[in-house]
Structure formats: C-alpha cells, structure tokens
Amino acid sequence: MFKKIVVASDFSANADRALGLATELARREQGELHIVHACRIGSYALPPPLDLVSPTPTVTTFEHIEDALRVRADRARAEGLTVTTASLVGSPEETVVDYATQAGADLLVIGTSGLGAVAHALLGSVAEKLLRHAPCPVLAVPRPKA
C-alpha cells in the first residue's frame, strides 16, 4: 500500500523517530524511502526553541545538511531499502508538498515538534500545514511524553 514514502526531517530526535517508523513501514511494504530536508532562507534567526527560520544558508550549512541526510540514508539502506535524499530550499510547507507530489508519494511521514501555544500562534505549525496540503496520507509522529 505504501510503496513510496517521503519523510520530512529537521534532524531532531523526533524526526529520527519518525524516520524509524517510516523505515519499518517501507521495509514491510518493500517500498522505497525518500528522506528530505527543507531549509528556509530567511534574513533572521530566532532563539531556540523558536529557531524555525534559519539565516541564509552557507556552503557549510549545505554540507551539514548533506552529511545529515547521508547518515540517515545509510541507516535505511542497511535495512535493505532503496533510499533517495533531497535537500530542498524554501518554505518546508511548500517544498515538501511539491516534492511529495512530484515523487508520487503514497505516504508522507513527519515528526511533530510540539510547540507551545504561543509559538504555534506566532509561527504556525509545519506539520499542520503539511496535513492540510499533502497529496497523500500523512503520518504525524508526536514527541514522546516526558
């Protein structure tokens, strides 16, 4: 049923949990996995945990992204999966939906960040926007309770 699974990762611990679930689903379905990261280009940065907008990416930033994607892809390949990675530039809500659409995704998997009410009201939720606009079912993986 889920032969082509796209996983959007921000490289957080919860995104890695979501990737683990997606890897297991892809392995069971003998499907392929697409691991993507969207880097928003902005002119400012917010302090953690609100650092959802990064400053203009540098070569070092892109090298870090590619390394992080490669590490995650290698883990999934070790499970016998076909894996594609992509670093996307732009709004995560738009670029991930566009990627999933073009890839013909059967499932989009994302980890949720669990922002507080104030941060959510100010910044919105990438997960929520992906849920509304994705071209396929979305599996949203919440952070574990403390």
C-alpha positions in Angstrom: 0.0 0.0 0.0 2.8 2.5 0.9 5.4 1.8 -1.8 6.8 5.3 -1.9 7.3 7.0 1.5 8.6 10.6 1.9 10.0 11.5 5.3 10.5 15.2 6.1 13.3 15.6 8.6 14.6 18.5 10.5 17.3 16.2 12.1 15.7 16.4 15.5 15.4 13.4 17.8 11.6 13.2 17.0 12.3 13.4 13.2 14.6 10.4 13.7 11.8 8.6 15.5 9.5 9.3 12.5 12.2 8.1 10.2 12.5 4.9 12.1 8.7 4.3 11.7 8.9 5.1 8.0 11.8 2.8 7.6 9.9 -0.1 9.2 6.9 0.6 7.0 9.0 0.8 3.9 10.7 -2.5 4.8 7.4 -4.3 5.4 5.9 -3.0 2.2 9.1 -3.5 0.2 8.9 0.2 -0.7 11.3 3.0 -1.2 12.1 5.8 1.1 12.7 9.5 0.3 14.3 11.5 3.1 14.0 15.2 2.6 15.1 18.3 4.5 13.7 21.8 3.7 15.9 24.8 4.5 14.0 28.0 4.7 16.0 31.0 3.6 15.4 34.0 5.8 17.2 37.1 6.9 16.9 36.5 10.6 17.1 33.8 13.2 15.1 33.3 16.4 16.5 31.9 19.6 15.8 28.2 20.4 13.3 26.7 20.6 11.8 29.1 18.1 14.7 28.8 15.6 12.4 27.6 12.8 13.8 30.2 10.4 17.4 29.9 9.6 19.6 32.7 8.3 20.7 32.5 4.7 22.3 29.0 4.3 26.0 28.9 3.6 28.1 26.2 1.9 28.9 24.9 5.4 25.1 24.7 6.1 24.5 22.7 2.9 27.5 20.4 3.7 26.0 19.7 7.1 22.6 19.0 5.6 24.0 16.6 3.0 26.1 14.8 5.7 23.0 14.5 8.0 20.9 13.2 5.1 23.7 10.7 4.1 23.9 9.3 7.7 20.2 8.7 7.8 20.0 7.2 4.3 22.9 4.9 5.1 21.0 3.5 8.1 17.9 2.9 6.0 20.0 1.3 3.2 21.4 -1.0 5.8 17.8 -2.3 6.2 17.8 -3.2 2.5 15.8 -0.2 1.3 16.1 1.9 -1.8 16.7 5.4 -0.5 16.7 8.8 -2.2 17.6 12.0 -0.4 16.9 15.7 -1.2 17.8 19.0 0.4 15.1 21.5 -0.5 15.4 25.2 -0.3 12.3 27.2 0.6 9.3 27.0 2.8 9.0 23.5 4.3 5.3 23.5 3.9 5.5 24.2 0.2 8.7 22.4 -0.8 7.9 19.2 0.9 4.4 19.1 -0.6 5.8 19.8 -4.0 8.4 17.1 -3.6 5.8 14.5 -2.4 3.6 15.4 -5.3 6.4 15.1 -7.9 7.7 11.9 -6.4 4.2 10.3 -6.4 4.3 9.7 -2.7 1.9 7.2 -1.1 2.7 8.4 2.4 4.3 11.5 4.0 5.9 11.0 7.4 6.8 13.8 9.8 7.7 14.3 13.4 5.8 17.0 15.2 7.8 19.5 17.3 5.2 20.0 20.0 5.5 23.8 20.1 3.8 25.6 22.9 0.6 27.6 22.2 2.3 31.0 21.9 4.9 29.7 19.4 2.3 27.9 17.5 0.1 31.0 17.3 3.0 33.1 16.2 4.7 30.8 13.7 2.1 28.2 12.8 2.8 24.5 12.5 4.7 23.0 9.6 3.1 19.6 10.5 -0.4 21.2 10.5 0.2 22.8 7.1 1.5 19.6 5.6 -1.5 17.7 6.9 -3.8 20.2 5.1 -1.9 20.3 1.8 -0.2 17.0 1.3 -1.1 15.0 -1.8 -1.3 11.7 0.2 -1.9 10.5 3.7 0.3 11.9 6.4 1.6 10.1 9.4 2.4 12.7 12.1 4.6 11.3 14.8 4.3 13.2 18.1 7.2 13.6 20.6 7.1 11.1 23.4 5.7 12.3 26.6 8.3 13.2 29.2 
